[in-house]
Amino acid sequence: MDVHHTTANNQLLEVPGTVLFPFFLAINIAEAARAATGWVEPGLGPLFTLRKTYYPGDIGFGVGFKPTNAKDFNTMQTKELQNGRLAMLAAAGMCVQEQINGKGILENLGF
């Protein structure tokens, strides 16, 4: 079976605009909501000032998942940061592998 696999580094150019627009719009809305939660609006205080009630990274862990005390919250926050860092390293490793041998990640895995 001859299946064309595109490397992930080239796939963004192949995605139609009707898919990309809602995707980037959702990212924009999420970032705007996060900024509105944590930052003072321009004109209401000095620029780049955090709200008094905002703790960086505290935008919710989901219903019932947010720890109630500060020590457990810091532990959960550290776990989330470490998980995100590991995921970024893994994604970077896959991109580098594709650039070196020219094969997509699924081809490297035998699919």
Buried (B, 14 or more C-beta within 10 A) or exposed (E): EEEEEEBBEEEEEEEEEEEEEEEEEEEEEEEEEEEEEBBBEEEEEEEEEEEEEEEEBEEEBEEEEEEEEEEEBEEBBEEEEEEEEEEEEEEEEBBEBBEEEEEBBEBEEEE
